Amino acid sequence: MSGEYDLDSGPDPATFAAGAAEPDIDERADDPVYAVGVGPGNQEYLTPRGERAIREADVVVGFTTVVEFVEDLTDADLLTCGYKDEAEALEAFGERVAAGESGTAVAMGDPNHSGYQFVGKVQDAVEQSSTSPDSQARQDAVERADSDTPVRVIPGISSLQLAASRARTPMEDTEFVTLHKSGDLEADMDRLATAATVDERHLLVLPRPYDRMPGDIAAFLLEEGADPDLEALVLEKLTHDEEEIHRFTLAELSEHAGGSGREDTPFSDLVVLAVRQPV
């Protein structure tokens, strides 16, 4: 994948990240870049292995709202960003890694649940910096024998796991769908509808702020024939002091559908939707 991509037309960074399995343990480089899942934001749910990767890094990159949860754990230089300057931050991160510094990228929760687009972007930035001669640092990296720097995922505790615990929806009986990504969501929404109406499985959904929030998902499921009396839980800010569980029927939750801005929904962007089938 090149550094240029359009999430509506491809290539999707998530596909790039999932393109091949990681090497066997005896083939792994000694100094990989780590992509760490920091958990739901409460440091008690950050794994010791993830904490060590953050603590030992020379440079850490991630969205500002994620880095803020772990900034007190490390003396690393922090490259923070939002969606608008994400590409610039990752390019700077790649250059630092290419120059020989140890790097860790941080993502909310567990990258394996909802972060593969970010993992793909990190991997692309690292590979581009290691092979492009556009700067002296990059040229130096090419000349080093270990310039092929791999990206290793360190999984974290996901809000999905916490939501499954709170809602008592065993994962083996549950359909998980993440809408928390850029690009087209039609296939994901179809999978939700099938799971709710045909397979009659519990649902765990990561909504997308703010155009596919819990109310919008409930309205869609009703249109597809889901039972309006299904129990719907909106689990907000899990593990934080402000944690709340909002309880609705699917029909009641659908009353909050509509809009695409923060002001159009009563819920924050830190939510998981659980829809329970009768047991």
C-alpha positions in Angstrom: 0.0 0.0 0.0 1.4 3.4 -0.8 1.0 6.4 1.5 -2.0 7.6 -0.5 -5.4 5.9 0.0 -9.1 6.7 -0.2 -11.2 4.8 2.3 -14.2 4.9 -0.1 -12.3 3.5 -3.1 -9.3 1.7 -1.5 -6.9 0.4 -0.6 -8.2 0.1 3.0 -5.4 0.3 5.6 -7.1 -2.5 7.6 -6.8 -4.8 4.6 -3.1 -3.9 4.3 -2.6 -4.6 8.0 -4.2 -8.0 7.7 -2.4 -9.0 4.5 -0.1 -11.5 6.2 0.5 -13.3 9.5 3.3 -12.1 11.7 6.6 -14.1 11.4 7.5 -17.0 13.6 9.0 -16.1 16.9 12.6 -17.1 15.9 12.3 -14.8 12.8 11.2 -11.7 14.6 13.4 -8.6 14.7 14.8 -7.5 18.0 13.5 -3.9 17.7 10.0 -3.9 16.2 7.5 -1.1 16.3 4.7 -1.9 18.7 1.0 -1.1 18.1 -0.4 -1.3 21.6 -4.0 -1.5 22.7 -4.3 0.7 25.8 -7.7 -0.6 27.0 -10.8 1.4 27.6 -8.9 4.3 29.2 -8.6 3.2 32.8 -4.9 2.3 33.5 -6.0 -0.7 35.6 -7.0 -2.4 32.4 -3.7 -1.7 30.6 -1.7 -4.9 30.3 1.8 -5.1 31.8 3.3 -6.0 28.3 1.6 -3.0 26.8 2.8 -0.7 29.6 6.4 -1.9 29.0 6.2 -1.1 25.3 5.0 2.4 26.1 7.5 2.9 28.9 10.6 1.8 26.9 9.8 3.7 23.7 11.8 6.7 22.5 8.7 8.0 20.6 5.0 7.3 21.1 2.4 8.2 18.5 -1.4 8.2 18.7 -4.6 10.3 18.8 -4.4 12.9 21.5 -7.3 11.4 23.4 -5.5 8.1 23.6 -2.0 9.3 24.4 -3.5 11.4 27.3 -4.4 8.1 29.1 -0.8 6.9 29.2 1.4 10.0 29.0 2.4 9.7 32.6 3.8 6.2 32.1 6.7 7.2 29.8 9.4 9.8 29.1 9.1 9.2 25.4 8.5 12.1 23.0 4.8 12.1 22.3 3.5 12.7 18.8 -0.2 13.4 19.2 -2.8 14.0 16.5 -6.4 14.2 15.4 -7.9 12.9 12.2 -6.8 16.0 10.2 -3.1 15.8 11.1 -2.9 12.0 11.5 -0.8 11.5 8.3 1.7 14.1 9.3 2.2 12.7 12.8 2.6 9.1 11.4 5.1 10.4 8.8 7.2 12.0 11.6 6.9 8.8 13.6 8.1 6.7 10.7 11.1 9.0 10.2 12.1 8.8 13.8 11.9 5.0 13.7 13.9 5.0 10.4 16.6 7.0 12.2 17.0 4.2 14.8 14.6 5.2 17.6 12.3 2.7 19.2 8.6 3.5 18.5 5.2 2.6 19.9 1.9 3.5 18.5 -1.1 3.5 20.9 -4.7 2.8 20.1 -7.8 2.7 22.3 -9.0 -0.7 23.4 -7.6 -3.6 21.5 -6.4 -3.1 17.9 -7.8 -6.5 16.9 -11.4 -5.4 17.7 -11.5 -2.0 16.1 -8.1 -0.6 15.2 -6.8 -2.3 12.1 -7.1 0.8 10.0 -4.8 2.6 12.4 -2.4 -0.5 12.5 -2.3 -0.4 8.7 -1.5 3.3 8.6 1.3 2.8 11.2 2.7 -0.1 9.2 2.6 1.9 6.0 4.3 4.9 7.6 7.1 2.7 9.0 7.6 0.9 5.7 7.6 4.0 3.6 10.1 5.7 5.9 12.4 2.7 5.8 12.5 2.5 2.0 12.2 6.1 0.7 15.4 8.1 0.1 13.6 11.4 0.6 15.6 12.3 3.7 19.0 11.5 5.1 17.5 9.7 8.0 15.6 7.5 5.6 18.6 6.9 3.5 20.6 5.9 6.6 17.9 3.4 7.4 18.1 1.8 4.0 21.8 1.2 4.4 21.3 -0.5 7.8 20.9 -4.3 7.7 17.9 -4.1 10.0 15.9 -1.5 8.0 13.0 -3.8 7.5 11.2 -2.9 10.7 8.2 -5.0 11.5 5.0 -3.8 13.4 3.9 -6.1 16.2 0.5 -5.8 17.8 0.2 -6.0 21.5 -3.5 -6.7 22.3 -5.3 -4.9 25.0 -8.6 -5.2 26.9 -11.4 -4.0 24.7 -14.5 -2.2 25.7 -16.2 -5.0 23.9 -15.0 -7.5 26.4 -16.2 -5.3 29.2 -19.6 -4.7 27.5 -20.0 -8.5 27.1 -19.4 -8.9 30.8 -21.8 -6.1 31.8 -24.5 -7.2 29.4 -23.9 -11.0 30.0 -23.7 -11.7 26.3 -21.2 -14.7 25.9 -19.0 -14.0 22.9 -19.7 -17.4 21.4 -23.4 -16.5 21.2 -22.8 -12.9 20.0 -22.2 -11.1 16.7 -19.6 -8.4 17.0 -19.6 -5.6 14.4 -17.5 -2.5 14.5 -18.8 0.6 12.8 -16.0 2.7 14.3 -14.1 3.1 11.1 -14.1 5.2 8.0 -15.5 4.2 4.7 -18.7 2.4 3.6 -20.6 0.5 6.2 -23.2 -1.3 4.2 -21.8 -4.8 4.5 -21.4 -4.3 8.3 -25.0 -3.1 8.7 -26.2 -6.1 6.7 -24.3 -8.4 8.9 -26.0 -6.8 11.9 -29.4 -7.2 10.4 -28.9 -10.9 9.6 -27.5 -11.7 13.1 -30.5 -10.0 14.8 -33.3 -11.2 12.6 -32.2 -14.5 11.1 -29.6 -16.0 13.3 -31.1 -14.5 16.5 -27.7 -13.8 18.1 -26.9 -11.2 20.7 -25.2 -8.1 19.2 -22.2 -6.1 20.4 -21.7 -3.0 18.3 -19.1 -0.2 18.3 -21.0 2.8 16.9 -19.5 5.4 14.7 -19.5 9.0 16.0 -21.8 10.6 15.1 -23.6 9.3 12.1 -24.1 5.7 13.2 -24.9 6.1 16.9 -27.0 3.6 19.0 -30.3 5.3 18.0 -29.5 5.1 14.3 -28.5 1.4 14.6 -31.8 0.6 16.5 -33.9 2.3 13.8 -32.1 0.4 11.1 -32.6 -2.9 12.9 -36.3 -2.2 13.2 -36.6 -1.4 9.5 -35.0 -4.8 8.8 -37.5 -6.6 10.9 -35.9 -6.9 14.4 -38.2 -7.4 17.4 -39.0 -4.0 18.8 -39.0 -5.4 22.3 -35.4 -6.7 22.3 -33.4 -5.4 25.2 -30.9 -2.7 24.1 -28.1 -1.5 26.4 -26.0 1.5 25.7 -22.9 1.1 27.8 -21.1 4.4 28.1 -17.6 5.3 29.3 -16.9 1.8 30.6 -14.3 1.6 33.5 -14.3 5.4 33.9 -15.8 7.1 36.9 -18.6 8.4 34.7 -19.6 4.9 33.5 -23.3 4.5 32.8 -25.6 1.8 31.4 -28.7 3.1 29.7 -31.4 0.5 29.3 -34.0 0.6 26.5 -36.1 -1.6 24.3 -35.0 -1.5 20.7 -38.1 0.6 19.9 -37.3 3.1 22.7 -33.7 3.5 21.6 -34.7 4.2 18.0 -36.4 7.4 19.2 -32.8 8.8 19.5 -32.1 8.2 15.8 -31.2 11.0 13.4 -28.5 13.6 12.9 -24.8 13.4 12.4 -23.3 15.7 15.1 -22.5 15.5 18.8 -25.6 17.6 19.6 -27.9 15.1 17.9 -27.4 12.3 20.3 -27.6 12.0 24.1 -24.6 9.6 24.1 -20.9 10.2 24.0 -18.5 8.7 21.5 -17.3 6.2 24.2 -20.2 3.8 23.9 -20.9 0.2 23.1 -24.4 -1.0 22.0 -25.5 -4.4 23.3 -28.7 -6.0 21.9 -29.8 -9.0 23.9 -31.9 -11.9 22.5 -34.3 -13.6 24.9 -32.8 -16.6 26.7 
